[in-house]
Amino acid sequence: MTNLYSQFLEYGGRGHVTWEFKPGKCSLPCNEGDDVKIIVIGKYNDSDISADIVKIILPNKEELTHQKDGQKLLHITRETRNGVKAVQSGIRATKYGYEKIIPYEIRAKASYFTGR
């Protein structure tokens, strides 16, 4: 099995935040299995995508707002339509901006998504 990407997986399995998509070479900014806080700070919606915009608070209190590559906002894709891929959530929210909301917290665990 190969680690396809590193993530922060919501407890209950509702969604995840991708940290680094780099099959076979992805890493985490903390230890695998660490509990982290996901703070939902905004919403992005268009005719194709719905996503929560988030920041991650690591166990050492470091705050992350962008994926490891520094290019895309951290986010949780909640819905896609019209055949659009989930990766577009971060691309579009970064490019077009998002609606700020009253922040709320979700608990998550640092992990890897594996595949063949």
Secondary structure by P-SEA (a helix, b strand, c coil): ccccccccccccccccccccccccbbbbcccccbbbbbbbcbbbbcccbbbbbbbbbccccccccccccccccccccccccccccccaaaaaaaabbbbbccbbbbbbbbbbbbcc
